[in-house]
Amino acid sequence: MKYKLSNYIKNFWIRNFIFILISLILLLPFLINGELITWADSQFHITRLYEIIKQQQHGQYFPDIVQYSGLQNWGYGLNLFYPPYALLPLVFLWRLLDNPVMAFILFDIFIVYFALAMNFRILKKATQNLSLSFLISILYILTASAGTMPPIARNGMNIPVVGIVLINQLTSNIVFLFAPVILVSFYQIIFRNENSYWKTAAVFSALSAMLSIPATLGLVITVIIMFIIGVFKKKINTKNITTLFGVAGVTILLSAIFIVPLLEQRLYSSWGSLPNRQTLWGKSFFDIVVKNIFNFSDILSVFVVIAFIYLLLYKKLDKSSKILAAGYLLSLLVLHSSVFPWWLIQNFFAATLQYTSRWEFVPRLIGSIFVARVVLDIAQVKPKIFSLTVYVTLIFSVLGMYGNTLSTYFPVIPATQETPTKPKDGIKNESFEPVKTYALKGRVYLRVNSRNIRNILDSNFASRKELGLKPTDPMLSSLAFNDYRIQGQYRDHQKVYANSLVKFNGKLHKNMTSVQGEEFLINNLPKSLNTVQAPITYLKGFKAYNDLGNELVTYKNGDGFLEIKPQGSENIKITYEKTFLHKGSIVVTIFSWIILCFGIFLSKIKNGKRRHAKTFNSGSSI
């Protein structure tokens, strides 16, 4: 095929320049304006990273419980089940620039570039077809960003690149973008018996585990299905089973820093599941898929339809094309309609996956492969179709991205409103900037810049008056402590956390707690008490001390709270120390990454010498 773009992408530097340019174009308005467009989960992600930064400023580089985000959040084991480690580059940028908004934008640019480059690399290795690999990577990443985020999250469309910019399900969307690396690697191991893919399978699986549990579980289930198909197709043998076990082992070692404390704490405490989204399981196929095709918010589906019609008209619908087309349609039907009886299993899966869009990478990848194959077939006769496909895809992607940005400059003002009002509802009001009275309530678009982001960062320290709350109203939390506590605590015990209530003698008491540095204090207790319930979910690692510094007995009570035997002490000091397993997992992960990187480095040197020797021998024979 002779088309200009194909000549450009052969060059490593030009190809990567194209990937960087695409990433910049997608995020250009955010970069120019120095603004973020945030969404429902934005305050959560921004403030949880802010907590990690404050921990680093106090010399703590391996996060565990929340300690610096307000009294109501102290002791919350957020970082033990919501992985922070793969976001450390973003934390580094934030600290380096001292500008969280610019750090997020630059990090987003890098993530889009990284996903484009890594997907291309793995596809090129698997297909040995440079043009096909480039086109699949472009189609996958750019169609993942086409369209706009729904007005409310329950509409269920998971638009990854847009989601990254909106900082909505940030980590899950990052995993979504490089999911092809994992899927292609496991496909090659299972169906092609290519064991050289173990490194990418293990490394990116570990990164996924250290980014998002729901997204990782979605990938794990997909790989298990691939393995089952491999068994039926008689593709499984001793060699690839050994490789799969090796990948699993290396993945665990590389991500032990998160997986080990997560499993340990799950065994010793009673955390509830993720916020369920059963209403998003088995939705209308017409509403989710068909409508999106005809309003052009899902350009990949448009491409698939056009490509399929072309194959029919020119009678080029071979077996591979039929399988890909059927796979694309079937995966959409299963994920987004009641064709598959989700109601039988949704309560089990919804507790972790939340909704079926966690598997959206399956139809996206299948559709991208299908369209790319057809485009290359047409390009044999009409070479310009290759470049045209890339440009059209980029245009629709840009429209989707910019739509989210520009729409916030043209807000909808209620027809009955005659005079300007103060910002209080980001859907129907003329300002989208965050204000203190709305900073903890979420679920609005907010135009966030380096100046007004303080209203989000300081939201956990704002007074009830600043938040527009009544004196009797509970203090809210940007860290969503009511989502991830013990089962039933959201319903029965939210006020315990929100108002930091201490329980003894069967009653709840307020104004008895405070935070001093890394310590949680309970003061002015009656001396006659047998037990005291702290407003903290029990985790293994909490220790309590009396006035003399002697350690007190602590345990998990029937409601899942940390309970203490004060032994006559009027004041109790609570601290947290990482468990032995947690400390050990940190050492294991650090050494595992060092050994892996060193091994890859030696392998590169060895392969380089082989290539040099081969070239030399070839030249000598001539």
C-alpha positions as CSV (number, residue, x, y, z in Angstrom):
1,M,0.0,0.0,0.0
2,K,1.3,3.4,-1.0
3,Y,-0.1,6.2,1.1
4,K,1.8,8.9,2.9
5,L,0.7,8.2,6.4
6,S,2.0,4.6,6.1
7,N,5.4,5.9,5.3
8,Y,5.4,8.2,8.3
9,I,4.4,5.6,10.8
10,K,7.3,3.4,9.8
11,N,9.6,6.0,11.5
12,F,9.7,5.6,15.3
13,W,10.1,9.3,16.0
14,I,7.4,10.5,13.5
15,R,5.0,7.8,14.8
16,N,5.4,8.8,18.4
17,F,5.2,12.5,17.4
18,I,1.8,11.7,15.8
19,F,0.7,10.0,19.1
20,I,1.8,13.0,21.1
21,L,0.2,15.4,18.7
22,I,-3.1,13.5,19.0
23,S,-2.9,13.6,22.8
24,L,-2.3,17.3,22.7
25,I,-5.1,18.0,20.3
26,L,-7.6,16.1,22.5
27,L,-6.7,18.1,25.6
28,L,-5.7,21.4,24.0
29,P,-8.7,23.5,25.4
30,F,-7.9,22.3,28.9
31,L,-4.3,23.1,28.5
32,I,-4.9,26.6,27.1
33,N,-7.6,27.5,29.6
34,G,-5.8,25.8,32.5
35,E,-9.1,24.3,33.6
36,L,-10.6,20.9,34.4
37,I,-14.1,19.9,33.7
38,T,-15.1,17.7,36.7
39,W,-17.9,15.4,37.3
40,A,-19.5,13.2,40.0
41,D,-16.4,11.4,41.3
42,S,-14.1,14.3,40.8
43,Q,-14.0,15.7,44.4
44,F,-13.3,12.1,45.6
45,H,-10.3,11.6,43.3
46,I,-8.9,15.1,43.8
47,T,-9.1,15.0,47.6
48,R,-7.8,11.4,47.9
49,L,-4.7,12.4,46.0
50,Y,-4.4,15.6,48.1
51,E,-4.4,13.3,51.2
52,I,-1.5,11.3,49.7
53,I,0.4,14.5,49.0
54,K,-0.1,15.6,52.6
55,Q,1.1,12.1,53.8
56,Q,4.2,12.5,51.7
57,Q,4.8,15.9,53.1
58,H,4.9,14.2,56.5
59,G,7.3,11.6,55.4
60,Q,4.8,8.8,54.6
61,Y,5.4,7.4,51.1
62,F,3.3,4.2,51.4
63,P,-0.3,5.3,52.1
64,D,-2.6,3.4,54.4
65,I,-5.3,5.1,56.4
66,V,-6.6,8.7,56.0
67,Q,-5.0,11.0,58.6
68,Y,-4.9,14.6,57.1
69,S,-8.4,15.1,55.7
70,G,-10.5,16.1,58.6
71,L,-11.8,14.6,61.8
72,Q,-14.7,12.8,60.2
73,N,-12.3,10.9,57.8
74,W,-9.5,10.0,60.2
75,G,-8.8,6.2,60.3
76,Y,-10.7,5.6,57.0
77,G,-8.8,2.8,55.2
78,L,-9.3,4.3,51.8
79,N,-5.8,3.6,50.4
80,L,-5.9,0.0,51.6
81,F,-8.7,-0.9,49.1
82,Y,-8.5,2.0,46.6
83,P,-5.1,1.6,45.0
84,P,-2.9,4.7,45.0
85,Y,0.5,3.5,43.7
86,A,0.0,3.7,39.9
87,L,-1.1,7.4,40.3
88,L,2.2,8.4,42.0
89,P,3.4,10.0,38.7
90,L,0.4,12.3,39.0
91,V,1.2,13.0,42.6
92,F,4.8,13.8,41.6
93,L,3.6,16.2,38.9
94,W,1.3,17.9,41.4
95,R,4.1,18.4,43.9
96,L,6.6,19.5,41.2
97,L,4.4,22.1,39.6
98,D,2.5,23.0,42.8
99,N,-0.5,23.2,40.4
100,P,-3.0,20.3,40.7
101,V,-5.0,21.4,37.7
102,M,-2.0,21.5,35.3
103,A,-0.7,18.3,36.8
104,F,-4.0,16.5,35.9
105,I,-4.0,17.9,32.4
106,L,-0.4,16.9,31.7
107,F,-1.0,13.5,33.2
108,D,-4.0,13.0,31.0
109,I,-1.9,13.9,27.9
110,F,0.7,11.4,28.9
111,I,-1.9,8.6,29.6
112,V,-3.5,9.0,26.1
113,Y,0.0,9.0,24.5
114,F,1.1,6.0,26.6
115,A,-2.0,4.0,25.7
116,L,-1.6,4.8,21.9
117,A,2.1,3.8,22.0
118,M,1.7,0.6,24.1
119,N,-1.4,-0.6,22.2
120,F,0.5,-0.1,18.9
121,R,3.5,-1.9,20.2
122,I,1.7,-5.0,21.4
123,L,-0.4,-5.2,18.2
124,K,2.6,-4.8,16.0
125,K,4.3,-7.6,17.8
126,A,1.3,-9.8,17.5
127,T,0.3,-9.1,13.9
128,Q,3.6,-8.1,12.3
129,N,1.5,-5.5,10.4
130,L,2.5,-1.9,11.1
131,S,-0.4,-0.3,9.3
132,L,-3.0,-2.6,10.9
133,S,-1.5,-2.0,14.4
134,F,-1.5,1.7,14.0
135,L,-5.1,1.9,12.8
136,I,-6.4,-0.4,15.5
137,S,-4.7,1.6,18.2
138,I,-6.0,4.9,16.8
139,L,-9.5,3.6,16.4
140,Y,-9.6,2.1,19.8
141,I,-8.3,5.1,21.7
142,L,-10.1,7.8,19.7
143,T,-13.5,6.1,19.5
144,A,-13.3,5.5,23.2
145,S,-13.3,9.3,23.6
146,A,-16.1,10.1,21.1
147,G,-19.3,11.6,22.4
148,T,-20.2,13.4,25.6
149,M,-20.6,12.3,29.1
150,P,-24.3,11.8,30.0
151,P,-26.1,14.5,32.0
152,I,-26.4,12.1,34.9
153,A,-24.1,9.2,35.7
154,R,-27.0,6.6,35.8
155,N,-27.3,6.8,32.0
156,G,-24.4,4.4,32.1
157,M,-22.3,5.3,29.1
158,N,-18.7,4.9,30.2
159,I,-16.7,7.2,27.8
160,P,-13.1,6.6,28.9
161,V,-11.0,9.5,27.6
162,V,-13.7,12.0,28.3
163,G,-14.0,10.3,31.7
164,I,-10.4,10.9,32.4
165,V,-10.7,14.6,31.7
166,L,-13.8,14.8,33.9
167,I,-11.8,12.9,36.5
168,N,-14.7,10.5,36.6
169,Q,-13.8,6.9,37.5
170,L,-10.3,8.1,36.8
171,T,-8.4,4.9,37.4
172,S,-10.9,2.5,35.7
173,N,-10.7,4.7,32.6
174,I,-6.9,4.5,32.5
175,V,-7.1,0.7,32.7
176,F,-9.7,0.8,29.9
177,L,-7.3,2.6,27.6
178,F,-4.4,0.0,27.9
179,A,-6.7,-3.0,28.2
180,P,-5.8,-4.2,24.7
181,V,-2.2,-4.8,25.9
182,I,-3.4,-7.2,28.5
183,L,-6.0,-8.9,26.3
184,V,-3.7,-9.3,23.3
185,S,-0.9,-10.7,25.5
186,F,-3.1,-13.3,27.0
187,Y,-4.6,-14.1,23.7
188,Q,-1.2,-14.8,22.3
189,I,-0.3,-17.0,25.3
190,I,-3.5,-19.0,25.2
191,F,-4.3,-19.4,21.5
192,R,-0.9,-18.9,19.9
193,N,1.3,-20.5,22.6
194,E,3.6,-17.5,22.4
195,N,5.2,-17.4,25.8
196,S,7.3,-14.2,25.1
197,Y,4.2,-12.1,26.0
198,W,4.5,-13.0,29.6
199,K,6.2,-9.7,30.5
200,T,3.5,-7.4,29.1
201,A,0.8,-9.6,30.5
202,A,2.3,-9.5,34.0
203,V,3.4,-5.9,34.0
204,F,0.2,-4.4,32.7
205,S,-1.9,-6.7,34.8
206,A,0.0,-5.5,37.9
207,L,-0.6,-1.9,36.8
208,S,-4.3,-2.6,36.4
209,A,-4.5,-4.2,39.9
210,M,-2.8,-1.1,41.3
211,L,-5.2,1.2,39.5
212,S,-8.7,-0.2,39.8
213,I,-10.2,-3.3,41.3
214,P,-13.5,-3.3,39.3
215,A,-11.6,-2.8,36.0
216,T,-9.1,-5.5,36.9
217,L,-11.9,-7.9,37.8
218,G,-13.5,-7.3,34.4
219,L,-10.2,-8.2,32.7
220,V,-9.7,-11.3,34.9
221,I,-13.2,-12.6,34.0
222,T,-12.5,-11.9,30.3
223,V,-9.2,-13.8,30.5
224,I,-10.9,-16.7,32.3
225,I,-13.5,-16.9,29.5
226,M,-10.6,-16.9,26.9
227,F,-9.0,-19.8,28.8
228,I,-12.3,-21.8,28.8
229,I,-12.6,-21.2,25.1
230,G,-9.0,-22.3,24.7
231,V,-9.8,-25.5,26.6
232,F,-12.7,-26.3,24.3
233,K,-10.5,-25.5,21.2
234,K,-7.8,-27.8,22.6
235,K,-5.3,-24.9,22.7
236,I,-4.2,-25.4,26.3
237,N,-1.1,-27.4,27.0
238,T,1.6,-27.7,29.7
239,K,3.6,-24.9,28.1
240,N,1.0,-22.2,28.2
241,I,-0.5,-23.3,31.5
242,T,3.0,-22.9,33.0
243,T,3.3,-19.5,31.4
244,L,-0.1,-18.4,32.8
245,F,0.8,-19.5,36.3
246,G,4.1,-17.6,35.9
247,V,2.2,-14.5,34.8
248,A,-0.1,-14.8,37.8
249,G,2.8,-15.2,40.1
250,V,4.8,-12.2,38.7
251,T,1.6,-10.1,38.7
252,I,1.1,-10.8,42.4
253,L,4.7,-10.0,43.3
254,L,4.6,-6.7,41.3
255,S,1.4,-5.6,42.9
256,A,1.8,-7.2,46.3
257,I,2.2,-3.8,47.9
258,F,-1.6,-3.3,47.3
259,I,-3.0,-6.9,47.0
260,V,-1.6,-8.3,50.3
261,P,-2.8,-5.5,52.6
262,L,-6.2,-5.5,50.8
263,L,-6.7,-9.2,51.3
264,E,-5.5,-9.0,54.9
265,Q,-7.8,-6.2,55.9
266,R,-10.7,-7.8,54.1
267,L,-10.3,-10.9,56.3
268,Y,-10.0,-8.9,59.5
269,S,-12.7,-6.3,58.9
270,S,-16.2,-6.3,57.3
271,W,-16.1,-3.7,54.6
272,G,-19.2,-3.2,52.5
273,S,-19.2,-3.6,48.7
274,L,-18.8,-0.8,46.2
275,P,-22.0,1.3,45.6
276,N,-24.2,-0.9,43.6
277,R,-25.5,0.0,40.1
278,Q,-27.9,-2.9,39.4
279,T,-30.2,-0.5,37.4
280,L,-27.4,-0.3,34.8
281,W,-27.4,-4.1,34.2
282,G,-29.5,-5.3,31.2
283,K,-30.6,-1.9,30.0
284,S,-32.3,-1.2,26.7
285,F,-30.1,-2.1,23.7
286,F,-31.9,0.5,21.7
287,D,-31.3,3.3,24.2
288,I,-27.7,2.5,24.8
289,V,-26.4,1.4,21.4
290,V,-28.8,2.1,18.5
291,K,-29.5,5.7,19.5
292,N,-25.8,6.4,19.9
293,I,-25.2,5.2,16.3
294,F,-27.7,7.6,14.8
295,N,-26.7,10.6,16.9
296,F,-23.0,9.9,15.9
297,S,-21.8,9.9,19.5
298,D,-20.5,6.4,18.9
299,I,-18.5,6.7,15.7
300,L,-17.0,3.2,16.0
301,S,-20.5,1.7,15.6
302,V,-21.0,3.9,12.5
303,F,-17.7,2.6,11.1
304,V,-18.7,-1.0,11.8
305,V,-22.0,-0.6,10.0
306,I,-20.4,1.1,7.0
307,A,-17.6,-1.6,6.9
308,F,-20.1,-4.4,7.1
309,I,-22.2,-2.9,4.3
310,Y,-19.1,-2.6,2.1
311,L,-18.2,-6.3,2.7
312,L,-21.7,-7.4,1.8
313,L,-21.8,-5.3,-1.4
314,Y,-18.4,-6.4,-2.6
315,K,-18.9,-10.0,-1.4
316,K,-15.8,-9.9,0.8
317,L,-17.4,-11.2,4.0
318,D,-15.0,-14.0,4.9
319,K,-15.1,-16.2,8.0
320,S,-12.8,-13.9,10.0
321,S,-15.0,-10.8,9.2
322,K,-18.2,-12.7,10.1
323,I,-16.7,-13.8,13.5
324,L,-15.5,-10.2,14.3
325,A,-18.8,-8.6,13.2
326,A,-20.8,-11.2,15.2
327,G,-18.5,-10.8,18.2
328,Y,-19.0,-7.0,18.1
329,L,-22.8,-7.2,18.0
330,L,-23.0,-10.1,20.5
331,S,-20.8,-8.3,23.0
332,L,-22.9,-5.2,22.8
333,L,-26.1,-7.2,23.2
334,V,-24.7,-9.1,26.2
335,L,-23.4,-5.9,27.9
336,H,-26.2,-3.5,27.2
337,S,-29.5,-5.4,26.9
338,S,-31.6,-8.0,28.6
339,V,-30.6,-10.6,26.0
340,F,-28.2,-11.9,28.6
341,P,-30.1,-12.7,31.9
342,W,-28.0,-10.4,34.1
343,W,-30.8,-10.4,36.7
344,L,-29.6,-13.9,37.7
345,I,-26.1,-12.8,38.7
346,Q,-26.1,-9.0,38.9
347,N,-26.3,-8.8,42.7
348,F,-23.0,-10.8,42.8
349,F,-21.2,-8.9,40.1
350,A,-22.7,-5.4,40.8
351,A,-21.0,-5.4,44.2
352,T,-17.6,-5.2,42.6
353,L,-18.0,-4.4,38.9
354,Q,-20.8,-1.9,39.5
355,Y,-22.1,-2.1,35.9
356,T,-21.5,-3.8,32.6
357,S,-19.6,-0.9,31.0
358,R,-16.6,-2.2,32.9
359,W,-16.4,-4.7,30.0
360,E,-16.8,-2.1,27.3
361,F,-13.2,-2.7,26.2
362,V,-14.4,-6.0,24.5
363,P,-16.7,-4.5,21.8
364,R,-14.4,-1.5,21.4
365,L,-11.4,-3.8,20.6
366,I,-13.3,-6.2,18.4
367,G,-14.9,-3.3,16.5
368,S,-11.6,-1.5,16.1
369,I,-10.0,-4.7,14.6
370,F,-13.0,-5.3,12.3
371,V,-12.9,-1.7,10.9
372,A,-9.1,-1.6,10.6
373,R,-9.1,-4.8,8.5
374,V,-11.8,-3.5,6.2
375,V,-10.0,-0.1,5.8
376,L,-6.8,-1.8,4.8
377,D,-8.6,-3.9,2.3
378,I,-10.2,-0.8,0.7
379,A,-6.8,0.9,0.8
380,Q,-5.4,-1.6,-1.6
381,V,-7.5,0.2,-4.3
382,K,-8.0,3.6,-2.7
383,P,-5.0,4.4,-0.5
384,K,-6.4,7.7,0.7
385,I,-9.0,5.8,2.8
386,F,-6.4,5.0,5.4
387,S,-5.5,8.6,6.2
388,L,-9.2,9.7,5.8
389,T,-10.3,7.1,8.4
390,V,-7.7,8.5,10.9
391,Y,-8.7,12.1,10.3
392,V,-12.4,11.4,10.5
393,T,-11.9,9.5,13.7
394,L,-9.8,12.3,15.2
395,I,-12.4,14.9,14.2
396,F,-15.3,13.0,16.0
397,S,-13.1,12.4,19.0
398,V,-12.2,16.1,19.2
399,L,-15.9,17.0,18.9
400,G,-16.7,14.7,21.8
401,M,-13.9,16.1,23.9
402,Y,-14.5,19.8,23.1
403,G,-18.2,19.4,23.5
404,N,-17.7,18.7,27.2
405,T,-15.4,21.7,27.5
406,L,-17.3,24.3,25.6
407,S,-20.7,23.4,26.9
408,T,-19.7,24.7,30.4
409,Y,-19.4,28.1,28.9
410,F,-23.0,28.1,27.7
411,P,-25.0,26.9,30.7
412,V,-28.7,26.5,30.7
413,I,-30.5,29.2,32.7
414,P,-34.0,28.4,33.9
415,A,-36.7,30.2,31.9
416,T,-38.3,31.6,35.0
417,Q,-35.0,33.1,36.2
418,E,-34.9,36.9,35.7
419,T,-31.9,38.0,37.8
420,P,-28.4,36.4,38.3
421,T,-28.2,34.0,41.2
422,K,-25.4,32.5,43.2
423,P,-24.0,29.2,41.9
424,K,-25.7,26.3,43.6
425,D,-26.7,23.9,40.9
426,G,-24.2,23.2,38.1
427,I,-26.9,21.9,35.7
428,K,-29.1,25.0,35.8
429,N,-27.1,28.1,36.6
430,E,-24.7,30.5,35.0
431,S,-21.6,29.6,36.8
432,F,-19.8,26.2,36.8
433,E,-17.0,27.2,39.2
434,P,-16.9,25.3,42.5
435,V,-18.1,27.1,45.6
436,K,-17.7,26.1,49.2
437,T,-21.5,25.5,49.7
438,Y,-21.5,23.0,46.9
439,A,-18.0,21.5,47.1
440,L,-19.0,18.3,49.0
441,K,-22.3,17.7,47.2
442,G,-20.9,16.7,43.8
443,R,-22.7,15.4,40.7
444,V,-22.2,18.7,38.8
445,Y,-19.9,19.9,36.1
446,L,-17.4,22.3,37.6
447,R,-14.9,24.4,35.8
448,V,-11.9,24.1,38.1
449,N,-8.8,26.2,37.8
450,S,-5.7,26.6,40.0
451,R,-7.5,29.4,42.0
452,N,-10.9,27.9,42.8
453,I,-9.6,24.3,43.3
454,R,-9.0,25.3,46.9
455,N,-12.7,25.1,47.5
456,I,-12.4,21.4,46.7
457,L,-9.1,20.7,48.5
458,D,-10.3,22.4,51.7
459,S,-13.8,21.0,51.6
460,N,-13.2,18.5,54.4
461,F,-12.1,21.3,56.7
462,A,-14.9,23.7,56.0
463,S,-17.3,24.6,58.8
464,R,-21.0,23.8,58.7
465,K,-21.7,27.5,58.2
466,E,-19.3,27.6,55.2
467,L,-21.0,24.6,53.7
468,G,-24.5,26.0,54.2
469,L,-25.4,23.3,56.7
470,K,-27.5,23.5,59.8
471,P,-25.7,23.0,63.2
472,T,-27.4,19.6,63.5
473,D,-26.6,18.4,60.0
474,P,-23.8,15.8,59.7
475,M,-20.5,16.8,58.2
476,L,-20.1,15.4,54.7
477,S,-16.9,13.9,53.2
478,S,-15.4,14.3,49.8
479,L,-13.8,10.9,50.3
480,A,-17.2,9.1,50.2
481,F,-16.8,7.4,53.6
482,N,-20.4,6.4,53.5
483,D,-19.8,4.3,50.3
484,Y,-17.1,2.0,51.6
485,R,-17.8,1.4,55.2
486,I,-19.0,-1.9,56.7
487,Q,-22.3,-3.3,55.3
488,G,-25.2,-1.5,56.8
489,Q,-23.2,1.4,58.3
490,Y,-24.3,3.8,55.6
491,R,-27.9,3.2,56.7
492,D,-27.4,2.8,60.5
493,H,-24.1,4.6,61.4
494,Q,-23.4,7.4,58.9
495,K,-23.8,10.0,61.7
496,V,-21.2,8.2,63.8
497,Y,-18.5,9.0,61.2
498,A,-19.9,12.3,60.1
499,N,-20.1,13.8,63.6
500,S,-17.2,11.7,65.1
501,L,-19.4,10.2,67.8
502,V,-18.0,8.1,70.6
503,K,-20.2,5.4,72.0
504,F,-20.2,4.1,75.6
505,N,-22.9,3.1,78.1
506,G,-25.2,2.4,75.1
507,K,-25.2,6.1,74.0
508,L,-23.5,8.2,71.4
509,H,-21.5,11.3,72.6
510,K,-20.2,14.2,70.6
511,N,-17.4,16.7,71.0
512,M,-15.1,14.1,72.6
513,T,-12.6,13.6,69.7
514,S,-9.8,15.5,68.1
515,V,-6.8,14.9,65.8
516,Q,-3.3,15.8,66.8
517,G,-0.8,15.1,64.0
518,E,-1.0,11.4,63.2
519,E,-3.0,10.6,66.4
520,F,-6.7,10.4,67.0
521,L,-7.6,11.4,70.6
522,I,-10.7,10.6,72.7
523,N,-10.9,12.8,75.7
524,N,-12.7,13.3,79.0
525,L,-14.0,9.7,79.4
526,P,-15.6,8.5,82.6
527,K,-13.2,6.3,84.6
528,S,-15.8,3.6,85.2
529,L,-16.1,2.5,81.6
530,N,-15.5,-1.1,80.5
531,T,-15.5,-0.4,76.7
532,V,-15.5,2.6,74.4
533,Q,-16.5,2.5,70.7
534,A,-14.4,4.8,68.5
535,P,-15.9,6.4,65.4
536,I,-13.5,4.3,63.3
537,T,-14.0,1.2,61.2
538,Y,-11.8,-1.6,62.6
539,L,-8.7,-2.4,60.7
540,K,-5.8,-4.6,61.7
541,G,-3.0,-2.2,62.8
542,F,-4.9,0.2,65.1
543,K,-3.4,0.6,68.5
544,A,-4.7,2.4,71.5
545,Y,-2.9,3.9,74.5
546,N,-3.8,5.3,77.9
547,D,-2.6,8.5,79.6
548,L,0.6,6.7,80.7
549,G,1.4,5.4,77.2
550,N,0.4,1.8,78.0
551,E,-1.2,-0.1,75.2
552,L,-4.9,-0.9,75.7
553,V,-6.9,-3.9,74.4
554,T,-8.6,-3.2,71.0
555,Y,-10.9,-5.4,68.9
556,K,-13.7,-5.3,66.3
557,N,-17.1,-5.1,67.9
558,G,-20.4,-6.5,66.6
559,D,-21.0,-3.4,64.4
560,G,-17.6,-3.5,62.9
561,F,-16.2,-0.5,64.8
562,L,-12.9,-0.2,66.7
563,E,-13.7,-0.9,70.3
564,I,-11.3,-0.2,73.2
565,K,-11.1,-1.2,76.9
566,P,-9.9,2.0,78.6
567,Q,-9.1,0.5,82.0
568,G,-10.0,3.6,83.8
569,S,-8.1,6.0,81.5
570,E,-9.8,9.4,80.9
571,N,-8.0,9.9,77.6
572,I,-7.2,7.5,74.8
573,K,-4.7,7.9,72.0
574,I,-5.3,5.9,68.8
575,T,-2.5,5.3,66.2
576,Y,-2.1,3.1,63.2
577,E,0.9,1.0,62.3
578,K,1.3,-1.1,59.1
579,T,1.0,-4.8,59.7
580,F,4.0,-7.2,59.3
581,L,2.4,-8.5,56.0
582,H,1.9,-5.0,54.7
583,K,5.5,-4.0,55.4
584,G,6.7,-7.3,53.9
585,S,4.6,-6.7,50.7
586,I,6.3,-3.3,50.2
587,V,9.7,-4.9,50.2
588,V,8.6,-7.7,47.9
589,T,7.1,-5.3,45.4
590,I,10.1,-2.9,45.3
591,F,12.6,-5.8,44.8
592,S,10.3,-7.5,42.2
593,W,10.2,-4.3,40.1
594,I,13.9,-3.8,40.4
595,I,14.6,-7.4,39.4
596,L,12.2,-7.2,36.5
597,C,13.6,-3.9,35.2
598,F,17.1,-5.2,35.5
599,G,16.2,-8.4,33.7
600,I,14.5,-6.5,30.8
601,F,17.6,-4.3,30.6
602,L,20.0,-7.3,30.4
603,S,17.6,-8.9,27.8
604,K,17.7,-5.7,25.7
605,I,21.5,-5.7,25.7
606,K,21.7,-9.4,24.9
607,N,19.2,-9.0,22.0
608,G,21.1,-6.0,20.7
609,K,24.4,-8.0,20.6
610,R,22.6,-10.8,18.7
611,R,21.3,-8.3,16.1
612,H,24.7,-6.8,15.8
613,A,26.4,-10.2,15.4
614,K,23.8,-11.2,12.8
615,T,24.3,-8.0,10.8
616,F,28.1,-8.5,11.0
617,N,27.9,-12.1,9.8
618,S,25.6,-11.1,7.0
619,G,28.0,-8.4,5.9
620,S,31.0,-10.8,6.1
621,S,29.3,-13.4,3.9
622,I,28.7,-10.8,1.2
